[in-house]
């Protein structure tokens, strides 16, 4: 399995989130490839769960990934992202079990069912993330899981092409995560928050603009310190 295959998956994610080129400067250099591979993996899983007009192809892909993650727990790997992730100290089998809850978040029978499934998936992701990159592992009811669940609701809305629903949830990203999340996740939350700010400020039919570099730099610095990543906190608009 070539390094080029791994890089192609990471580059695909970076193309969708070019702001990460700024945010990752606040990570130690040895962490940058594993963190980017991790976020690439989550993007693959979330696209499978939420994107597309029909659920069947995504469900098949999620079933494949569940088998793949259990393989990682036994030392086997097929997907290129495993080159960067599989040998790291994480409970991949537990993540595979949590992945079983993700299909129920696409079209839940009731809002409560969807919320519980999303919360369980969020807790599984953050538990694995804490093992990979350090930080506190929250339970399903912990503040970190709640904050991440809110971000997942936004990403689900964006994947389904529902910008209005995503923007309606913007306020949920304003809470400062502090110690409830590790640094990679805080940076990822900041990137999503600033992306939504740009989307809210432009016409729906306008080409998507990237987050201004200075804004992303400031947001990343704040997130790395554990504070609210908003450029506009405390009247900072325009500074």
Secondary structure by P-SEA (a helix, b strand, c coil): ccaaaaaaaaaaaaaaccccccccccccccaaaaaaaaaaaaaaaaaaacccccaaaaaaaaaaaaaaaaaaaaccccccccccccccccaaaaaaaaacccccccccccaaaaaaaaaaaaaaaaaaaaaaccccccccccaaaaaaaaaaaaaaaaaaccaaaaaaacccccccccccccaaaaaaaaaaaaaaaaaaacccccccccccaaaaaaaaaaaaacccccccccccccc
